Amino acid sequence: MSRRRGGLAALGAMLCVAAATNASAAPGCPATSPDGFGPFGRGSPPARASIGKGHVLAGVVLSAIGCVPLGGARVELWQANVKGRYVRALSATVTTDRSGRFRFEGPHPASYEGRAPHIHLRIVGRGYENPPLAVRAGARRTAWLGTARACPGRRLSNRLGEGLRRLGRC
């Protein structure tokens, strides 16, 4: 997805979740380690699809088992203000539709303390454990999403902006 508004590049993401015994060894699909989760408020962010204008983050969440769309998953998003503080006004929770799709719109993420502009997100889906991930504006990379409870000891990975990649089965 590409889009420009007010001179700011839109951010699109395809979140493809697939189980793999060793995702880092999967041919053509090297994974990166988690970016960290950072300090956030307690509880889930408020349910809303927009917190402002400037960029769009959209994607599809797929199940580790069979790579089928994961409808009803919660996508929790946080971004910091220009002072590097995570405030509730810059957080949201969106729920995927039956096709696993979600869309979030907000101000372009701020850069602070030398960090690139980014948004933290956590995918919460029934039957999955999902460590969070930071998405840099314009990022096209792989990042860890979590482990499937149905596949103990196996990690799920996520390709941002590069379409569906199937990494294996339980």
Contacts in CASP RR format, 6 or more apart in sequence:
PFRMAT RR
TARGET T0000
AUTHOR 0000-0000-0000
METHOD contacts of the structure
MODEL  1
MSRRRGGLAALGAMLCVAAATNASAAPGCPATSPDGFGPFGRGSPPARAS
IGKGHVLAGVVLSAIGCVPLGGARVELWQANVKGRYVRALSATVTTDRSG
RFRFEGPHPASYEGRAPHIHLRIVGRGYENPPLAVRAGARRTAWLGTARA
CPGRRLSNRLGEGLRRLGRC
1 10 0 8 1.000
1 12 0 8 1.000
1 56 0 8 1.000
1 58 0 8 1.000
2 9 0 8 1.000
2 10 0 8 1.000
2 12 0 8 1.000
3 9 0 8 1.000
3 10 0 8 1.000
3 56 0 8 1.000
4 10 0 8 1.000
5 53 0 8 1.000
5 54 0 8 1.000
5 55 0 8 1.000
6 54 0 8 1.000
8 54 0 8 1.000
8 55 0 8 1.000
8 108 0 8 1.000
9 55 0 8 1.000
9 137 0 8 1.000
9 138 0 8 1.000
10 54 0 8 1.000
10 55 0 8 1.000
10 56 0 8 1.000
11 55 0 8 1.000
11 56 0 8 1.000
11 57 0 8 1.000
11 119 0 8 1.000
11 135 0 8 1.000
11 137 0 8 1.000
11 138 0 8 1.000
12 56 0 8 1.000
12 57 0 8 1.000
12 58 0 8 1.000
12 59 0 8 1.000
12 138 0 8 1.000
12 161 0 8 1.000
13 57 0 8 1.000
13 58 0 8 1.000
13 59 0 8 1.000
13 135 0 8 1.000
13 139 0 8 1.000
13 160 0 8 1.000
13 161 0 8 1.000
14 59 0 8 1.000
14 60 0 8 1.000
14 159 0 8 1.000
14 160 0 8 1.000
14 161 0 8 1.000
14 162 0 8 1.000
14 163 0 8 1.000
14 164 0 8 1.000
15 59 0 8 1.000
15 60 0 8 1.000
15 61 0 8 1.000
15 62 0 8 1.000
15 123 0 8 1.000
15 145 0 8 1.000
15 158 0 8 1.000
15 159 0 8 1.000
15 160 0 8 1.000
16 60 0 8 1.000
16 62 0 8 1.000
16 67 0 8 1.000
16 158 0 8 1.000
16 159 0 8 1.000
16 163 0 8 1.000
16 164 0 8 1.000
16 165 0 8 1.000
17 61 0 8 1.000
17 62 0 8 1.000
17 63 0 8 1.000
17 64 0 8 1.000
17 67 0 8 1.000
17 70 0 8 1.000
17 123 0 8 1.000
17 128 0 8 1.000
17 145 0 8 1.000
17 156 0 8 1.000
17 157 0 8 1.000
17 158 0 8 1.000
18 62 0 8 1.000
18 64 0 8 1.000
18 67 0 8 1.000
18 156 0 8 1.000
18 157 0 8 1.000
18 165 0 8 1.000
18 166 0 8 1.000
18 167 0 8 1.000
18 168 0 8 1.000
19 64 0 8 1.000
19 65 0 8 1.000
19 148 0 8 1.000
19 151 0 8 1.000
19 154 0 8 1.000
19 155 0 8 1.000
19 156 0 8 1.000
19 167 0 8 1.000
19 168 0 8 1.000
19 169 0 8 1.000
19 170 0 8 1.000
20 26 0 8 1.000
20 154 0 8 1.000
20 155 0 8 1.000
20 156 0 8 1.000
20 157 0 8 1.000
20 167 0 8 1.000
20 168 0 8 1.000
21 154 0 8 1.000
21 168 0 8 1.000
23 29 0 8 1.000
23 31 0 8 1.000
23 142 0 8 1.000
23 144 0 8 1.000
23 155 0 8 1.000
23 157 0 8 1.000
23 167 0 8 1.000
24 30 0 8 1.000
24 31 0 8 1.000
26 167 0 8 1.000
26 168 0 8 1.000
29 142 0 8 1.000
29 157 0 8 1.000
29 159 0 8 1.000
29 165 0 8 1.000
29 167 0 8 1.000
30 142 0 8 1.000
31 142 0 8 1.000
31 143 0 8 1.000
31 144 0 8 1.000
31 155 0 8 1.000
31 157 0 8 1.000
32 141 0 8 1.000
32 142 0 8 1.000
32 143 0 8 1.000
32 144 0 8 1.000
33 144 0 8 1.000
34 131 0 8 1.000
34 132 0 8 1.000
34 133 0 8 1.000
34 143 0 8 1.000
34 144 0 8 1.000
35 118 0 8 1.000
35 120 0 8 1.000
35 133 0 8 1.000
35 134 0 8 1.000
35 143 0 8 1.000
36 120 0 8 1.000
36 132 0 8 1.000
36 133 0 8 1.000
36 134 0 8 1.000
37 120 0 8 1.000
37 122 0 8 1.000
37 131 0 8 1.000
37 132 0 8 1.000
38 86 0 8 1.000
38 120 0 8 1.000
39 86 0 8 1.000
40 78 0 8 1.000
40 86 0 8 1.000
40 91 0 8 1.000
40 120 0 8 1.000
41 86 0 8 1.000
41 88 0 8 1.000
41 91 0 8 1.000
44 74 0 8 1.000
44 76 0 8 1.000
44 93 0 8 1.000
44 124 0 8 1.000
45 76 0 8 1.000
45 77 0 8 1.000
45 78 0 8 1.000
45 88 0 8 1.000
45 91 0 8 1.000
45 92 0 8 1.000
45 93 0 8 1.000
46 88 0 8 1.000
46 91 0 8 1.000
46 92 0 8 1.000
46 93 0 8 1.000
47 92 0 8 1.000
47 93 0 8 1.000
47 94 0 8 1.000
47 95 0 8 1.000
48 92 0 8 1.000
48 93 0 8 1.000
48 94 0 8 1.000
49 92 0 8 1.000
49 94 0 8 1.000
49 103 0 8 1.000
49 104 0 8 1.000
49 105 0 8 1.000
50 92 0 8 1.000
50 104 0 8 1.000
50 105 0 8 1.000
50 106 0 8 1.000
51 89 0 8 1.000
51 90 0 8 1.000
51 91 0 8 1.000
51 92 0 8 1.000
51 105 0 8 1.000
51 106 0 8 1.000
51 107 0 8 1.000
52 105 0 8 1.000
52 106 0 8 1.000
52 107 0 8 1.000
53 105 0 8 1.000
53 106 0 8 1.000
53 107 0 8 1.000
54 105 0 8 1.000
54 106 0 8 1.000
54 107 0 8 1.000
54 108 0 8 1.000
55 105 0 8 1.000
55 106 0 8 1.000
55 107 0 8 1.000
55 108 0 8 1.000
55 109 0 8 1.000
55 137 0 8 1.000
56 103 0 8 1.000
56 104 0 8 1.000
56 105 0 8 1.000
56 106 0 8 1.000
57 77 0 8 1.000
57 103 0 8 1.000
57 104 0 8 1.000
57 105 0 8 1.000
57 119 0 8 1.000
57 121 0 8 1.000
57 135 0 8 1.000
58 101 0 8 1.000
58 102 0 8 1.000
58 103 0 8 1.000
58 104 0 8 1.000
59 101 0 8 1.000
59 102 0 8 1.000
59 103 0 8 1.000
60 69 0 8 1.000
60 96 0 8 1.000
60 99 0 8 1.000
60 100 0 8 1.000
60 101 0 8 1.000
60 102 0 8 1.000
61 69 0 8 1.000
61 70 0 8 1.000
61 71 0 8 1.000
61 73 0 8 1.000
61 75 0 8 1.000
61 96 0 8 1.000
61 100 0 8 1.000
61 102 0 8 1.000
61 123 0 8 1.000
61 125 0 8 1.000
62 68 0 8 1.000
62 69 0 8 1.000
62 70 0 8 1.000
62 100 0 8 1.000
62 164 0 8 1.000
63 69 0 8 1.000
63 70 0 8 1.000
64 128 0 8 1.000
64 148 0 8 1.000
64 150 0 8 1.000
64 151 0 8 1.000
64 154 0 8 1.000
64 156 0 8 1.000
64 170 0 8 1.000
65 148 0 8 1.000
65 150 0 8 1.000
65 151 0 8 1.000
65 169 0 8 1.000
65 170 0 8 1.000
66 169 0 8 1.000
67 164 0 8 1.000
67 166 0 8 1.000
69 96 0 8 1.000
69 98 0 8 1.000
69 99 0 8 1.000
69 100 0 8 1.000
69 101 0 8 1.000
70 96 0 8 1.000
70 100 0 8 1.000
70 125 0 8 1.000
71 95 0 8 1.000
71 96 0 8 1.000
71 97 0 8 1.000
71 98 0 8 1.000
71 99 0 8 1.000
71 100 0 8 1.000
72 95 0 8 1.000
72 96 0 8 1.000
72 97 0 8 1.000
72 98 0 8 1.000
72 100 0 8 1.000
72 125 0 8 1.000
73 95 0 8 1.000
73 96 0 8 1.000
73 100 0 8 1.000
73 102 0 8 1.000
73 123 0 8 1.000
73 124 0 8 1.000
73 125 0 8 1.000
73 126 0 8 1.000
74 93 0 8 1.000
74 94 0 8 1.000
74 95 0 8 1.000
74 123 0 8 1.000
74 124 0 8 1.000
74 125 0 8 1.000
75 93 0 8 1.000
75 94 0 8 1.000
75 95 0 8 1.000
75 96 0 8 1.000
75 102 0 8 1.000
75 104 0 8 1.000
75 121 0 8 1.000
75 122 0 8 1.000
75 123 0 8 1.000
75 124 0 8 1.000
76 91 0 8 1.000
76 92 0 8 1.000
76 93 0 8 1.000
76 121 0 8 1.000
76 122 0 8 1.000
76 123 0 8 1.000
76 124 0 8 1.000
77 91 0 8 1.000
77 92 0 8 1.000
77 93 0 8 1.000
77 94 0 8 1.000
77 104 0 8 1.000
77 119 0 8 1.000
77 120 0 8 1.000
77 121 0 8 1.000
78 86 0 8 1.000
78 90 0 8 1.000
78 91 0 8 1.000
78 119 0 8 1.000
78 120 0 8 1.000
78 121 0 8 1.000
79 86 0 8 1.000
79 90 0 8 1.000
79 91 0 8 1.000
79 107 0 8 1.000
79 109 0 8 1.000
79 110 0 8 1.000
79 118 0 8 1.000
79 119 0 8 1.000
79 120 0 8 1.000
80 86 0 8 1.000
80 87 0 8 1.000
80 90 0 8 1.000
80 109 0 8 1.000
80 110 0 8 1.000
80 112 0 8 1.000
81 87 0 8 1.000
81 90 0 8 1.000
81 110 0 8 1.000
82 110 0 8 1.000
82 112 0 8 1.000
83 112 0 8 1.000
84 110 0 8 1.000
84 112 0 8 1.000
84 113 0 8 1.000
90 107 0 8 1.000
92 104 0 8 1.000
94 102 0 8 1.000
94 103 0 8 1.000
94 104 0 8 1.000
95 102 0 8 1.000
96 102 0 8 1.000
108 117 0 8 1.000
108 137 0 8 1.000
109 117 0 8 1.000
109 118 0 8 1.000
109 119 0 8 1.000
109 137 0 8 1.000
110 117 0 8 1.000
111 117 0 8 1.000
116 136 0 8 1.000
116 137 0 8 1.000
117 136 0 8 1.000
117 137 0 8 1.000
118 134 0 8 1.000
118 135 0 8 1.000
118 136 0 8 1.000
118 137 0 8 1.000
118 139 0 8 1.000
119 134 0 8 1.000
119 135 0 8 1.000
119 137 0 8 1.000
120 132 0 8 1.000
120 133 0 8 1.000
120 134 0 8 1.000
120 135 0 8 1.000
121 132 0 8 1.000
121 133 0 8 1.000
121 134 0 8 1.000
121 135 0 8 1.000
122 130 0 8 1.000
122 131 0 8 1.000
122 132 0 8 1.000
122 133 0 8 1.000
123 130 0 8 1.000
123 145 0 8 1.000
124 130 0 8 1.000
127 148 0 8 1.000
127 149 0 8 1.000
127 150 0 8 1.000
128 145 0 8 1.000
128 146 0 8 1.000
128 147 0 8 1.000
128 148 0 8 1.000
128 149 0 8 1.000
128 156 0 8 1.000
129 146 0 8 1.000
129 147 0 8 1.000
129 148 0 8 1.000
129 149 0 8 1.000
130 145 0 8 1.000
130 146 0 8 1.000
130 156 0 8 1.000
131 144 0 8 1.000
131 145 0 8 1.000
131 146 0 8 1.000
133 143 0 8 1.000
133 144 0 8 1.000
133 145 0 8 1.000
133 158 0 8 1.000
134 143 0 8 1.000
135 143 0 8 1.000
135 160 0 8 1.000
139 160 0 8 1.000
140 160 0 8 1.000
140 161 0 8 1.000
140 162 0 8 1.000
141 159 0 8 1.000
141 160 0 8 1.000
142 157 0 8 1.000
142 158 0 8 1.000
142 159 0 8 1.000
142 160 0 8 1.000
143 157 0 8 1.000
143 158 0 8 1.000
143 160 0 8 1.000
144 155 0 8 1.000
144 156 0 8 1.000
144 157 0 8 1.000
144 158 0 8 1.000
145 156 0 8 1.000
145 157 0 8 1.000
145 158 0 8 1.000
146 155 0 8 1.000
146 156 0 8 1.000
147 153 0 8 1.000
147 154 0 8 1.000
147 155 0 8 1.000
147 156 0 8 1.000
148 154 0 8 1.000
148 156 0 8 1.000
148 170 0 8 1.000
150 170 0 8 1.000
151 170 0 8 1.000
154 170 0 8 1.000
157 167 0 8 1.000
159 165 0 8 1.000
END
